[in-house]
Amino acid sequence: MATADSRAAFNALFDDCYSDLVAYAVRRCQIRSDADDLVAETFATAWRRIHAVPAGEDGRRWLFGVARNLLQNQRRTQRRWLRLREKIASEPPLLPTDPANEDADDRVARAITELSARDREVLLLTAWEGLAAAEIAEILDISITAVWKRLQRARDRLARQLPADLRDRTPSAAERSN
């Protein structure tokens, strides 16, 4: 629970260091919103640990140290994401391919990528992850009925995206329910 003393200490730290910390973050971040996030997270850390923050000029240095550590963590995360993106780009497609139907697989993959993220998600959770409607409902935090509706709409949209020769090979709603 915050006491009057801890609020006063935080307010003094904020008033004394906010402008300098923003300038520090802006000089080190390429995007202004990243700098704003860095400053906000730094002060959130200071608030959570206000009793560990030294007084006076030592508190200012402590705050800049927190900002530096957060920035390093942010950069490590960005590097991991870049490596992951490169790895994914170099991997073969996720769709299972049958050499006899490679063209069809490519066309299905293209049709799936043209769907909205929401449609793709429910289709992939069903088809590739093999999850039941109840499991998907729990993951997406929606009702089972909503899962079925989303799934039906996504299947319909996918069928419309598919070329005519592939559309004829997709199972009907009655066939899918068996």
NORWOZI-V350985 format. One line per field, one symbol per residue. phi: phi as a letter, one per 20 degrees, with the letter a starting at -180 (. if undefined). burial: 1 if it has 24 or more other ideal C-beta (glycine too) atoms within 12 Angstrom, else 0. A space follows every 10 residues. Layout:
phi->???
burial->???
This chain:
phi->.fefffffff gfffffdgff fffgfffddf dgffffffff ffffffffdg feffemffff fgffffffff ffffffffff fffffffffe ffgfffddgf dgffffffgf fffeffgffg gffffffeem eegfffgffe lcffffffff ffffffffgf fffgfeffee ffgffffe
burial->0000000011 0011011100 1101100010 0000100110 1110110001 0010000011 0111111001 1001000000 0000000000 0000000000 0001001110 1100100011 1111111000 0010010000 0000001001 1001100110 1100000001 00000000
